[in-house]
Amino acid sequence: MIRANENYNKLQASYLFSDIAKRVEEFQQKNPDTHVIRLGIGDVTRALPPAVVKGFHEGVDEMAVEKTFRGYGPEQGYAFLREVIAAQDFQSRGADITADEIFVSDGAKCDTGNFQELFATDIKIAIPDPVYPVYLDTNVMAGRTGEFQNGRYENIVYMDCLKENNFMPELPKEKVDLIYLCFPNNPTGATATKAELKLWVEYAKENRALILFDAAYEAFIRDETLPRSIYEIEGAKEVAVEFRSFSKTAGFTGTRCGFTVVPKECMVFSSTGEKISLHRLWHRRQSTKFNGVSYPVQRATQAVYSKEGQVQVKELIDYYLNNADIICKTIASLGFDYVGGKNSPYIWIDGQGRDSWDFFDLLLNKASVVCTPGGGFGRCGNPYIRISAFNSIENVTLAMERVKKALR
């Protein structure tokens, strides 16, 4: 008989954002005339930058002419895009990343979820708490965890991110093999300094561990003293893989494009300790399971790096950061502690003892504003909610006026 992968039975009943959507739908059915403002899921709302749209059109036009038509492209991405990524995102900041170490994909969510396929099922994994659910759930699906007990899975090393440690995961007290890090952090909005990342790189080198570094929100960093890439840290190319996304950077949530950097120096090990090229493994995986990002999308992404594209993307990010500033000022005026919102589009708010789902329901029912309950990101997230800056300034301003009335 055909048997199921019973690891799926270990997963919690639903995905966080599906639970949110269900509650919002129920609220709207009961209140059909109410204008609900969604500041929960981190989905952009502004249109693609004009330079990107122009690049998209040019790509489509090329596909309409036999002379410039493209069929299957290279799974790793077209050279014209990988070369500009390597030059502008890494080499310009002193990180020695080459074009052939970049794998263009349909987004960081897919890559962070798929990358775990390359590793043995009995490795020890360290994951921050709170955390983006995909990191944890994909390892549950793969069978690397035990059962879910008291809000956590067995066989996972959880790194508590609390107000007391500035929401910065601390080095594991036990040896681990795979480490997930995300900066600027989703959900807390916390950022890491070069000195803090250096500690992680040193730990990984000493323990022959690997860091999966999610930098999907690096474009929101405005503090030039903060690293935008883990490869700004000496030695990181030996022990780290980095994930990037154009979803929030350039509004590609519906267009789908991102990339993963797998340095050639980065090695994993066989059961006998023999070195194996991680770059080769990921290339083999992508060649087998992925046919690449469409040509027009890659041409549109190339336009992000044009002179006009860079100006327009900065304006886009500044717009959302201005929204974040409005949220931060409102939350502070109400006497709530928060983190994030400065170099991140997310604001992580202390609910002052409230259960996070209760706080979610309060804002939905009294303010018609959707946030994200921190408990959905892990046990340490329960007292908090996350508010996203991704919406129009008009909606954010109105939402904060409503929140003031609901919480005073």
C-alpha positions in Angstrom: 0.0 0.0 0.0 1.1 3.6 -0.6 2.2 5.1 2.7 2.3 8.7 3.8 5.2 10.6 5.1 4.0 10.6 8.7 6.4 13.4 9.7 3.7 15.7 8.4 1.5 14.5 11.2 3.9 16.2 13.6 3.2 19.6 12.1 0.9 21.9 14.0 -2.7 21.9 12.7 -2.2 24.9 10.3 0.4 27.3 9.0 0.5 30.6 10.9 -0.7 32.8 8.1 -3.5 30.4 7.2 -4.8 30.7 10.8 -4.7 34.5 10.5 -6.5 34.5 7.1 -9.2 32.3 8.6 -9.8 34.6 11.6 -9.9 37.7 9.3 -12.3 36.0 6.9 -14.7 35.1 9.8 -14.5 38.7 11.1 -15.3 40.1 7.6 -18.3 37.8 7.2 -19.7 39.2 10.4 -18.7 42.7 9.6 -19.0 43.0 5.7 -18.9 46.8 5.6 -15.8 47.2 7.8 -12.6 48.3 6.2 -9.9 46.0 7.5 -6.4 47.2 7.3 -3.9 44.4 6.9 -0.5 44.9 8.6 0.0 41.2 9.3 1.6 39.2 6.5 4.6 40.9 5.0 3.2 41.5 1.5 4.2 44.7 -0.4 1.4 46.9 -1.7 3.1 49.4 -4.0 3.6 48.8 -7.7 6.8 47.6 -9.3 9.3 50.4 -9.9 9.1 51.9 -13.5 12.6 50.7 -14.4 11.6 47.1 -13.5 8.4 47.3 -15.5 10.4 48.6 -18.5 12.8 45.7 -18.1 9.9 43.3 -17.9 8.4 44.6 -21.1 11.7 44.4 -22.9 12.0 40.8 -21.8 8.5 39.9 -23.0 9.2 41.7 -26.3 12.3 39.6 -26.8 10.3 36.5 -26.3 7.9 37.6 -29.1 10.7 37.5 -31.7 12.3 34.3 -32.9 15.8 35.9 -33.1 15.7 36.8 -29.4 13.3 34.1 -28.1 14.6 32.0 -25.2 13.5 28.5 -24.3 15.0 26.7 -21.3 17.5 28.8 -19.5 20.3 27.8 -17.2 19.0 26.5 -13.9 21.5 28.7 -12.1 20.2 31.8 -13.8 21.4 33.9 -16.7 24.9 35.2 -16.5 23.8 38.8 -17.1 21.9 38.8 -13.8 24.3 36.7 -11.7 27.2 39.0 -12.8 25.5 42.2 -11.7 24.4 40.7 -8.4 27.9 39.6 -7.6 29.3 43.0 -8.5 26.8 45.3 -6.8 25.6 43.2 -3.8 28.8 41.7 -2.7 32.0 42.8 -4.4 31.1 46.4 -3.9 31.1 45.7 -0.1 34.3 43.8 -0.1 32.8 40.4 -0.2 34.6 38.1 -2.7 31.6 36.4 -4.2 31.7 35.4 -7.9 28.8 35.1 -10.4 29.1 31.3 -10.6 28.4 31.1 -6.8 25.0 32.6 -7.2 21.9 30.6 -7.9 18.8 32.6 -9.1 15.5 31.2 -7.9 11.9 32.0 -7.4 12.3 33.3 -3.8 14.1 32.9 -0.5 11.2 31.0 1.1 11.5 28.2 -1.5 15.3 28.1 -1.2 15.4 28.1 2.6 12.8 25.4 2.7 14.5 23.3 0.0 18.1 23.6 1.1 17.7 21.2 4.1 17.3 18.4 1.5 21.1 18.3 1.2 21.7 17.2 4.8 21.5 14.0 6.7 18.3 13.4 8.8 20.2 12.9 12.1 22.1 16.3 12.2 21.6 18.6 15.2 19.8 21.8 14.3 19.8 25.2 16.1 16.9 27.5 15.4 16.1 30.9 16.9 12.8 31.3 18.9 10.9 33.2 17.7 11.5 32.2 14.1 10.2 32.3 10.5 8.1 29.1 10.5 9.5 27.7 7.2 12.9 26.9 8.8 11.4 24.7 11.4 8.5 23.2 9.5 10.6 21.9 6.6 12.9 20.1 9.0 9.8 18.6 10.7 8.6 17.4 7.3 12.1 15.8 6.7 12.0 13.9 9.9 14.7 15.6 11.8 12.6 16.3 14.9 10.8 14.4 17.6 7.2 15.1 18.7 5.8 18.5 19.6 5.8 18.9 23.4 5.1 22.0 25.5 5.3 24.3 22.5 8.5 22.9 21.0 9.8 20.0 19.0 12.1 17.4 20.4 15.6 17.1 19.0 15.8 20.8 18.1 18.1 23.3 19.9 16.1 26.4 20.4 18.0 29.7 20.8 15.8 32.0 22.9 15.6 35.6 21.6 14.4 37.7 24.4 14.3 41.3 25.5 17.0 40.4 28.0 19.5 39.5 25.2 18.3 42.2 22.8 16.6 39.5 20.7 20.0 38.2 19.7 20.4 34.4 19.6 23.2 33.2 21.8 25.8 30.6 20.8 24.5 27.1 21.6 26.0 25.5 24.7 26.0 22.2 22.9 27.6 21.3 19.6 25.2 21.7 16.6 25.6 21.0 12.9 23.2 23.4 11.2 22.4 27.0 12.3 19.6 29.2 11.0 20.1 32.9 11.3 18.0 35.8 9.9 19.1 39.5 9.9 17.4 41.9 9.8 15.3 39.4 11.7 11.8 38.2 10.7 9.8 38.5 13.0 11.6 40.7 15.5 13.3 43.3 13.3 16.5 43.0 15.3 19.8 43.5 13.5 23.3 42.0 14.0 26.6 43.8 14.1 29.8 42.5 12.4 31.2 41.6 15.8 28.1 39.5 16.6 28.2 37.7 13.2 32.0 37.1 13.7 31.2 35.0 16.8 28.9 32.8 14.7 31.4 32.3 11.9 34.1 31.3 14.4 31.7 28.9 16.1 30.8 27.3 12.8 34.4 26.9 11.8 35.4 25.4 15.2 32.5 22.9 15.1 32.4 22.1 11.4 28.9 23.5 11.3 27.0 25.3 8.6 25.1 28.6 8.8 22.0 29.2 6.7 21.9 33.0 6.7 18.6 34.6 5.6 19.2 38.2 4.4 15.9 38.8 2.7 15.5 42.2 4.4 19.1 43.5 4.0 18.0 46.4 1.7 16.2 48.0 4.7 19.5 48.5 6.6 20.2 52.2 6.7 22.9 52.0 9.4 26.2 51.7 7.4 28.0 50.2 10.4 25.8 47.1 10.1 26.7 44.3 7.7 24.4 43.6 4.7 25.9 40.2 4.1 27.5 37.5 6.2 30.3 37.4 3.6 31.5 40.8 5.0 32.9 38.7 7.8 36.2 37.0 7.2 36.0 33.3 6.8 32.2 33.2 6.3 32.6 31.8 2.8 33.8 28.5 4.3 30.8 28.0 6.6 27.8 30.0 5.4 25.1 30.0 2.7 23.2 33.2 2.2 19.6 33.7 0.9 18.4 36.9 -0.7 15.0 38.0 -2.1 13.7 40.8 -4.3 10.2 40.4 -2.8 10.5 43.2 -0.3 13.5 44.9 -1.9 11.7 45.7 -5.2 8.1 44.5 -4.8 8.6 41.1 -6.3 6.2 39.2 -4.0 3.9 38.5 -7.0 6.7 38.4 -9.6 8.9 35.9 -7.7 12.7 36.2 -7.8 15.5 35.7 -5.3 18.9 34.0 -5.2 21.1 31.9 -3.0 24.8 32.2 -2.6 26.7 28.9 -2.2 30.5 29.6 -2.0 32.8 27.0 -3.6 34.9 26.9 -0.4 31.9 25.8 1.6 32.0 22.1 2.5 29.9 19.5 4.2 31.1 16.1 5.3 30.4 12.4 4.7 29.8 10.0 7.6 33.6 9.2 7.4 34.6 12.9 7.5 35.3 13.3 3.8 34.7 16.8 2.5 31.9 17.2 0.0 31.3 20.4 -2.1 28.1 22.0 -1.0 28.1 24.1 -4.2 28.1 20.9 -6.2 25.3 19.4 -4.2 23.0 22.4 -4.6 23.8 22.7 -8.3 22.9 19.0 -8.7 19.7 19.5 -6.7 18.6 22.6 -8.7 19.5 21.0 -12.1 17.2 18.0 -11.2 14.3 19.8 -9.5 14.2 23.3 -10.8 14.0 24.7 -14.4 15.0 28.3 -13.5 13.3 31.6 -13.3 11.6 32.9 -16.5 13.6 35.1 -18.8 11.3 38.2 -18.6 11.5 38.1 -14.7 15.3 37.9 -14.8 15.4 40.9 -17.2 13.1 42.7 -14.9 15.4 41.8 -12.0 18.5 43.0 -13.9 16.8 46.4 -14.1 16.8 46.6 -10.3 20.5 47.2 -10.6 20.4 49.9 -13.2 21.0 53.5 -12.1 17.3 54.3 -12.4 16.3 51.1 -10.7 18.6 51.7 -7.7 17.1 55.1 -7.1 13.5 53.9 -7.5 14.1 50.8 -5.2 15.6 53.1 -2.5 12.5 55.3 -2.7 10.3 52.3 -2.4 12.1 51.1 0.7 12.2 54.6 2.2 8.5 54.7 1.8 8.0 51.5 3.9 10.5 52.7 6.4 8.6 55.9 6.8 5.5 53.8 7.5 7.5 51.9 10.1 8.5 55.2 11.8 4.8 56.2 12.0 4.1 52.8 13.7 7.0 53.1 16.1 6.0 56.6 17.2 2.4 55.5 17.8 3.4 52.5 19.7 5.9 54.4 21.9 3.2 57.1 22.6 1.0 54.4 24.0 3.7 53.2 26.4 4.5 49.9 24.6 8.1 48.6 24.3 9.1 47.5 20.8 12.1 46.6 18.7 12.7 46.8 15.0 11.3 49.4 12.6 14.6 51.2 12.1 16.6 48.9 9.8 13.6 46.6 9.2 10.0 46.8 8.0 8.8 44.9 11.0 8.0 46.2 14.5 8.0 43.6 17.3 5.7 44.9 20.1 5.6 43.7 23.7 1.9 43.1 24.6 2.5 43.8 28.3 1.5 40.4 29.5 -1.3 39.7 26.9 -1.4 36.4 25.1 -0.4 37.2 21.5 -3.5 35.7 19.9 -5.7 37.7 22.4 -3.8 40.9 21.4 -4.4 39.9 17.7 -8.1 39.5 18.4 -8.3 42.8 20.3 -6.8 44.8 17.4 -9.0 43.0 14.8 -12.2 43.4 16.7 -11.7 46.9 18.1 -9.5 48.5 15.5 -10.1 46.4 12.4 -6.4 46.1 12.1 -4.6 42.8 11.3 -1.2 42.1 12.9 0.7 38.9 13.4 0.6 37.1 16.8 4.1 36.4 18.0 3.1 33.0 19.4 2.9 31.8 15.9 6.7 32.3 15.6 7.6 30.2 18.6 7.2 29.9 22.4 9.3 33.0 23.1 7.1 35.1 20.8 3.9 34.6 22.7 3.9 37.9 24.6 4.5 39.9 21.4 2.8 40.9 18.1 4.4 41.8 14.8 3.2 44.8 12.8 4.3 45.1 9.2 5.0 48.5 7.5 3.9 47.1 4.1 0.9 49.1 3.2 0.0 52.6 2.0 0.9 55.6 4.2 -2.8 56.4 4.3 -3.7 53.0 5.6 -0.9 52.9 8.1 -1.9 56.4 9.4 -5.5 55.4 9.7 -4.6 52.1 11.3 -2.5 53.8 14.0 -5.4 56.2 14.7 -7.6 53.2 15.3 -5.0 51.4 17.4 -4.7 54.5 19.6 -8.5 54.5 20.3 -8.5 50.7 20.9 -5.6 50.7 23.4 -6.3 53.8 25.4 
